[in-house]
Amino acid sequence: MRTQLIIFIVCLMAYTSCGKPDNARLVEEGRVLVESNDCKTCHHPTNKNIGPAHKTVAEKYEYTDANVKMLAEKIIKGGSGTWGEMAMNPHPDLKQEDAEKIARYVLSLDGEQPK
């Protein structure tokens, strides 16, 4: 009976983790993308610069898949009005997948886990 329970638990763990992206890996890849792109020109992790601090963005938005996609769209298309009159430059050459990694990194900065 004990062996069957262990096999069941192992199978359940394998099933529940199958197909789910490793959030920690995606967040780290997002951090690297922030470092290698022009994000630091206007944003700082914790201090307001030309644009809002990334942590302030994380505090404003809940860490959900919908907000990851919404922020990725703002990163790619740019925009204005959310954080004042200064417009954010668009990044049309950034792939959706990479913009979502950046959004995951930003949303992780307040310590919230994805929902």
C-alpha positions in Angstrom: 0.0 0.0 0.0 2.8 2.4 0.9 4.5 1.8 -2.4 1.3 2.5 -4.3 0.9 5.8 -2.4 4.4 6.9 -3.2 3.9 6.0 -6.9 0.6 8.0 -6.9 2.3 11.0 -5.3 5.2 11.0 -7.8 2.8 10.6 -10.7 0.6 13.5 -9.3 3.7 15.7 -9.0 4.8 15.0 -12.5 1.3 15.6 -13.8 0.8 18.9 -12.1 4.2 20.3 -13.1 3.9 19.1 -16.7 3.6 22.0 -19.2 3.9 24.8 -16.6 6.7 27.2 -17.3 9.3 27.6 -14.5 8.4 31.1 -13.2 11.8 31.6 -11.6 13.5 30.9 -14.9 11.2 33.2 -16.8 11.7 36.0 -14.2 15.5 35.6 -14.5 15.3 35.7 -18.3 13.2 38.9 -17.9 15.9 40.5 -15.7 18.6 39.7 -18.3 16.4 41.2 -21.0 15.9 44.4 -18.9 19.7 44.6 -18.5 20.4 44.1 -22.2 17.7 46.5 -23.6 17.2 50.2 -23.1 14.8 49.8 -20.1 17.4 51.2 -17.6 17.4 54.5 -19.6 14.0 55.4 -18.1 13.3 52.8 -15.4 15.1 51.8 -12.2 14.1 48.7 -10.1 13.2 50.8 -7.0 13.5 54.5 -7.7 11.5 56.7 -10.0 13.4 57.9 -13.0 11.9 59.3 -16.2 9.4 56.5 -15.9 8.1 54.7 -12.8 10.2 52.4 -10.8 9.7 48.8 -11.8 8.7 48.0 -8.2 6.0 50.7 -8.3 4.6 49.0 -11.4 4.6 45.7 -9.6 2.7 47.2 -6.7 0.0 48.7 -9.0 -0.7 45.5 -10.9 -1.6 42.1 -9.6 0.7 39.3 -10.9 -1.7 37.6 -13.3 -1.3 36.2 -16.8 -3.7 38.9 -18.0 -1.5 41.6 -16.6 1.6 40.0 -18.0 0.1 40.1 -21.4 -1.2 43.7 -20.9 2.2 45.0 -19.7 4.0 43.1 -22.6 1.7 44.9 -25.0 2.5 48.3 -23.4 6.3 47.4 -23.6 6.0 46.6 -27.3 3.5 49.4 -28.4 4.6 52.1 -25.9 2.1 54.5 -24.5 1.3 57.4 -22.2 -1.1 58.6 -19.6 -0.8 55.8 -17.1 2.1 57.3 -15.2 1.9 60.9 -16.2 2.5 62.8 -19.4 5.8 61.3 -20.4 5.3 58.7 -23.1 7.0 55.3 -23.0 8.9 54.6 -26.3 7.6 51.6 -28.2 9.8 48.5 -28.6 8.3 47.0 -31.8 11.3 44.7 -32.4 10.8 42.9 -29.1 9.1 39.6 -29.4 5.9 39.0 -27.4 7.5 36.2 -25.5 10.4 38.4 -24.4 8.2 41.3 -23.5 6.2 38.8 -21.3 9.4 37.7 -19.6 10.2 41.4 -18.9 6.7 41.9 -17.5 7.1 38.8 -15.3 10.3 40.2 -13.9 8.8 43.6 -13.2 5.7 42.1 -11.5 7.9 39.9 -9.3 9.7 42.8 -7.8 7.1 43.4 -5.0 7.5 39.7 -3.9 4.1 38.6 -5.2 3.9 35.2 -6.8 1.9 34.6 -10.0 -1.8 33.8 -9.6 
